[in-house]
């Protein structure tokens, strides 16, 4: 890797996005959605970058998904006007922001309980508003979501009767797939995800409750759950960048990893150890999403299998060498991180690399938008 980039010289550590890989990842998911007649509503919490969101929309996405209201506000401010906030909106401060956001964008949110829905309904009813809502289902992650079957039916029926709420269907996130031991278990979880959702939607319809949207998420599972007949929408996020976790699960290859970290070797105190200028403030401390620990170390050194990022402190990465390496102090190396989402959130900007040249710098406009 060159120490000087044409057009946009960079200092290290720096987060890189390889444009050709990014474009292909976006294209391939759009083709999958079109092939199976699915609405594609990608989750932007992975990249948080309006330029990438616009690329996804240009490729055929119907809108975007955000994790937090703050991310949605940033996307809307950049002209993206069809947004699902896949998170309960609780508290008058946030409800006021949601009301304001609806003036410039079509916005949908989610609920998974009576208390949330009552607060949303009361606020809407007092202001003569209608909030579009999906009911969140728990397909196995045991985070948010109502359990399938009679629990889901009872809650959906109650929500349908509340003024100020317009139910649009059901959604889920099979994040527990990140704890899978390999691609076979991922497929099993994905099939279960799609089946649970379709069966629940059928249960609702048999009770004369409209559920037009059956929305599933999660990059590892989406290409299986999205093929279950009756699923209408997919919300993958990580697929734009991929990372070492997706490689471990068998969902992606190294050549499909668009986001890398460029970091410089700053010290070599021993033949079997060197130090890089990227630490936990660059990589975070993830060893797998949703608290899983399926990845050993803290990233893959591209082109150097003899190297393992064994430890991180805040500004230092400690790399252990097995055998010999030609790497020396001053060299710049590329790292594929364990989890690309927090890496994007920890940087102000990404450097877009096309054919070995940094061709643009994009601001991570929605970074830090946790409220």
Residue, then its C-alpha position, 0 to 999 in steps of 0.5 A: x500500500x502506498x504511503x501517499x495517495x494521489x488526489x487525497x493524501x491520507x494520514x493513518x489510521x484511516x477508514x477506507x471504502x473500496x468503491x468497486x466492492x461497495x458498488x458490487x455489494x449494493x448491486x448484488x443485493x438489489x438484484x436478489x431483491x428484484x429476483x424474489x419480488x422483495x422490497x429492499x429497505x437497507x439499514x443505514x446504521x452500518x455506514x451512516x453515510x448519505x452518499x451510500x444511501x443514495x447509491x442504494x436507492x438508485x439501485x432500487x431500494x424503496x427507502x432506508x431503515x435507521x436504528x435511531x431517530x437521530x439517524x433518520x433526521x440526518x438522512x431526511x436532511x440529505x433528501x432521503x424521504x422514505x424511512x423506517x425507524x426500527x426502534x421504539x419511540x418513547x418520550x415526549x421529546x422524541x415524539x415531538x421530533x418524530x412529528x417534525x420529521x414527518x413534515x419532510x419525510x414519510x416515516x414509519x416506526x415500530x412497537x412491540x408492547x402496549x405501553x409504547x403503543x398507548x403513548x404513541x396513540x395518545x400523542x397522535x390523537x391529541x394532534x390529529x396525526x396518524x403514525x404508521x407502525x410495524x409490530x416487532x416480532x421476536x424471531x429468536x434474538x430475545x431482544x425486542x419483539x413480541x413472541x409469535x403465535x397467540x401473543x402476537x395476535x393479541x397485541x396486533x389486535x389491540x394495536x389495530x384498535x388504537x386511534x392515531x396508529x395505522x398498522x402496516x404489518x410486522x418486522x423482525x431482526x434475526x440477530x441471533x444468527x451472528x452467534x451461529x457456528x457456520x453457514x448451515x446454522x445460519x441457514x437454519x435460523x434464516x428459514x425459521x425467521x422467514x417461516x415464523x413471520x409468514x405464519x404469524x402474518x397468516x394468523x393475523x389475516x385469518x383474524x381479519x387483521x391486515x398485515x401487508x408488510x412482512x419485513x425481515x432483516x440481518x445480512x447473514x440470514x436475508x438471502x434465505x429468509x427472503x426466499x420464504x414465500x410471503x416475506x415482502x421486504x428485506x432490511x440488510x445493513x452490513x452487506x454494503x461493507x461486510x467484515x470478518x464476522x460475515x467471513x466467519x459465518x460463511x456469508x462473505x469472502x475477503x474480496x467482498x469486504x469493502x471497508x478496511x482500516x489503513x494503519x501504520x506500523x509505528x514500533x517493532x519492539x521484537x521480531x514476533x511483535x509490532x505495534x500499529x497506530x490503530x487501537x480500540x478507538x478505531x476498531x472498537x472491541x467487538x469480537x462479533x455482533x450482538x455480544x458473540x465472540x466468534x472471532x479471535x483477535x481484532x481484525x485480519x491483516x490483508x495479505x499477511x496471514x502470519x500476523x494476528x492483531x492480538x490486543x488493543x489499547x486505546x491508540x495501539x494495536x499489538x500484532x503478533x507474528x507467527x514465523x517471519x514477516x517482511x513488514x517493517x516500521x513505517x509500512x502501511x497495512x490494511x485491516x478488515x475489522x471484525x465488525x464494520x458498523x462500529x468502525x464507521x461510527x468511530x470515524x468522522x470520514x471515510x476515504x473512498x478508494x477506486x483502483x488504488x486511488x483515493x477518489x473522494x472523502x465522505x463524511x459519516x454524517x450520522x455518526x454518534x446519532x444515538x438518540 
